[in-house]
């Protein structure tokens, strides 16, 4: 008996015992978790695109006392400012008690998600059915986007300088759009094709209408009828699609999943679940941080972080340089002493597809925020690969703050891979580590996350902002 007790004590002292988060969760936080997740679902429904997310984030930030940042502005400890980059990405900062020469505590997430963009000349009629041609954005499994209700969100920029906001399908009673698929009775040849080839990208065409203009004869009568409806509602003509950004997204609201309501199903968890956590934590700091807390919510991550609103853009460097100049600090001095938590989702272990996961190094639902020392593919290609000291630093921060966390990789070696903005932050000489919420069905039109992991990620972001060293 004594020997068994001694052995149990030795195991407890020396071995890692992974436990479900609910076995470690503070029950006193259950109400706060549910409240946080309810707010997160409202945010998801308000932001189906990166533009809508940016607008909603700024609305919430201004309610919390943040004000637009102007170059040359005098800043003091406790000031809260934001900068909107071309309506698609947002940078926020809460000025700390220490000068920026001591560095900043940064979180970096992205607010773009996989979707279907309209082509520049999208509208056409074929056999008296009218369609929009699309070009998919980000890594999708094309078959998942057929036969589901879709909405159309975005803007049309007109030659006279005006911008028209388009929103079809989101309001109660609105019509929805759809991409049709082949019926099983005629799908014998399609069934023989590999999954990635069964639905060619050029068949991802949105069905718009079938009723022709009643007067007259000839071709394109259905197309003309659809264009007439769009003109009546938005004042646009076909040529205006050339300068439009219109995105087809799933017509699904964020909902609780499971009989126990322990999970959330929605479009866009990747990466809005981490973006909202980083943003909300900044709003909820409750006091002035020691170091300046910075939240970066970028665009274009799903296609490589390029472009003026992506994480590789100089816009971030300019924002940080402007903050530093307000305190007479060289930006390079600030960045080399800063820390960044690259807040992006990771793959949650799915028992239905266990063969692509390495169980000892997988992220699990309800085990807390997932730390990823490296992402990338094959031999860590495309990863910043954080050093041991960085991982230890975050472990210490989270343990001190009571944050439930786990360490994980993105599937088996050579099974695939993925990237985040981490390497672009690390390339700026900022100490960086990936961390985020585990997701089931990542990049699908409807993804699933656990409420506990969402809340622990929020707590983790707050711990980063309030770090004292």
Buried (B, 14 or more C-beta within 10 A) or exposed (E): EEEEEEEEEEEEEEEEEEEBBBEEBEEEBBEEBBEBBEEBBEBBBBBBBBBBBBBBBBEBBEEBEBEEBEEEEEBEBEBBBBBBBEBBBBBBBBBBBBBBEBBBBBBBBBBBBBBBBBBEEBBBBEEBBBBBBBEBBBEBBBBBBBEBEBBBBBBBBBEEEEEBEBBBBBEEEEEBBBBEBBEEEEEEEBEEEEEEEBBEEEBBBBBBBEEBBEEEEEEBBBBBBBBEBBEEEBEBEBEBBEEBBBBBBBBBEBBBBEEEEBBBBBBBBBBBBBBBBBBBBBBEBEEBBBBBBBBBBBBBBBBBBEBBBBBBBEBBEBBBBBBBBBBEBEBEBBBEBBBBBBBBBBBBBBEEEEEBBBEEBBBBBBBBBBBBBBBBBEEBEBBBBBEEEBBEBBBEBBEEBEBBBBBBBBBBEEBEBBBBBBBBBBEBEBBBBBBBBBBBBBBBBBBBBBBBBBBBBBBBBBBBBBBEE
